[in-house]
């Protein structure tokens, strides 16, 4: 299992969330179908999430995060500019 228990990343938009979910899925060495099965979703839904679909429901994102053993956290925005955030990705 390629899970990284110390993964902490910042996402501010659907595309960044999708990229983080894709990265976490790959750390588990799962394909989209496997993640979908664990989250109770179709592979097509996982693909839409990973591509940054802005219409994805929060409930769906939470199901995917739970399947990946991740959690959703809310915090104050850092004072760094957009360029600093883009450096994370």
VEXDREN-2710 file (C-alpha; in Angstrom, 1 decimal):
% VEXDREN-2710
k/r/px/py/pz
1/UNK/0.0/0.0/0.0
2/UNK/1.4/3.4/-1.0
3/UNK/-0.5/5.4/1.5
4/UNK/1.2/8.5/3.0
5/UNK/-0.3/9.1/6.5
6/UNK/1.3/12.5/6.7
7/UNK/-0.2/14.0/3.6
8/UNK/-1.2/17.6/4.2
9/UNK/-2.0/19.8/1.2
10/UNK/-3.9/23.0/0.4
11/UNK/-6.6/23.3/-2.2
12/UNK/-8.6/26.4/-3.0
13/UNK/-10.5/25.4/-6.1
14/UNK/-12.1/22.2/-7.7
15/UNK/-9.1/21.6/-10.0
16/UNK/-6.7/21.6/-7.0
17/UNK/-9.0/19.3/-5.1
18/UNK/-9.1/16.9/-8.0
19/UNK/-5.3/16.9/-8.3
20/UNK/-5.0/16.1/-4.6
21/UNK/-7.5/13.3/-4.9
22/UNK/-5.7/11.8/-7.9
23/UNK/-2.4/12.0/-6.1
24/UNK/-3.8/10.2/-3.0
25/UNK/-5.5/7.6/-5.2
26/UNK/-2.2/6.8/-6.9
27/UNK/-0.5/6.6/-3.5
28/UNK/-2.9/3.8/-2.6
29/UNK/-2.1/2.3/-6.1
30/UNK/-5.8/2.2/-7.0
31/UNK/-7.3/3.0/-10.4
32/UNK/-10.4/5.1/-10.6
33/UNK/-12.7/2.1/-10.7
34/UNK/-11.2/0.8/-7.4
35/UNK/-11.6/4.2/-5.7
36/UNK/-15.2/4.4/-7.0
37/UNK/-16.0/1.0/-5.6
38/UNK/-14.6/1.9/-2.2
39/UNK/-16.5/5.3/-2.2
40/UNK/-19.7/3.8/-3.6
41/UNK/-19.4/5.8/-6.8
42/UNK/-19.0/5.2/-10.5
43/UNK/-15.6/5.4/-12.2
44/UNK/-17.0/8.3/-14.3
45/UNK/-17.7/10.3/-11.2
46/UNK/-14.1/9.8/-9.9
47/UNK/-12.9/11.0/-13.3
48/UNK/-15.0/14.1/-13.1
49/UNK/-13.8/14.9/-9.6
50/UNK/-10.2/14.4/-10.6
51/UNK/-10.6/16.7/-13.6
52/UNK/-11.9/19.5/-11.3
53/UNK/-15.7/19.4/-12.1
54/UNK/-17.0/22.4/-10.1
55/UNK/-20.5/20.9/-9.9
56/UNK/-19.4/17.9/-7.7
57/UNK/-21.4/17.8/-4.5
58/UNK/-19.6/18.2/-1.2
59/UNK/-21.2/14.9/0.0
60/UNK/-19.5/13.1/-3.0
61/UNK/-16.1/14.7/-2.2
62/UNK/-16.5/13.6/1.4
63/UNK/-17.2/10.0/0.4
64/UNK/-14.1/10.0/-1.8
65/UNK/-11.9/11.5/1.0
66/UNK/-13.2/8.9/3.5
67/UNK/-12.4/6.1/1.0
68/UNK/-8.9/7.5/0.8
69/UNK/-8.6/7.8/4.6
70/UNK/-8.4/11.6/4.3
71/UNK/-10.4/14.3/6.0
72/UNK/-11.7/17.8/5.1
73/UNK/-10.4/20.6/7.2
74/UNK/-11.2/24.3/7.1
75/UNK/-8.6/26.9/8.1
76/UNK/-7.7/30.6/7.6
77/UNK/-6.2/31.5/4.3
78/UNK/-2.5/32.0/4.3
79/UNK/-1.2/35.4/3.4
80/UNK/0.8/34.1/0.4
81/UNK/-0.2/35.2/-3.1
82/UNK/-1.7/33.1/-5.8
83/UNK/1.8/32.2/-7.1
84/UNK/2.8/30.8/-3.7
85/UNK/-0.3/28.5/-3.8
86/UNK/0.4/27.4/-7.3
87/UNK/3.9/26.3/-6.2
88/UNK/2.2/23.6/-4.1
89/UNK/0.9/22.1/-7.3
END
